């Protein structure tokens, strides 16, 4: 946490006042600041890296 403001900098995959909440589906990175860019039906990706999680029948970097 920042020594003056007390604001926590959450690690990739986590968000919330005390970094206690996992990223919502479709979000990733520190404080869940990024949106997934995947073409599979639910658009999901790794909450830590942003790598697309392809469903059966989908392949490629963006599951296209």
HELIX and SHEET records of a PDB file:
SHEET    1   A 2 UNK A  14  UNK A  15  0                                        
SHEET    2   A 2 UNK A  21  UNK A  22 -1                                        
SHEET    1   B 2 UNK A  27  UNK A  28  0                                        
SHEET    2   B 2 UNK A  34  UNK A  35 -1                                        
END                                                                             
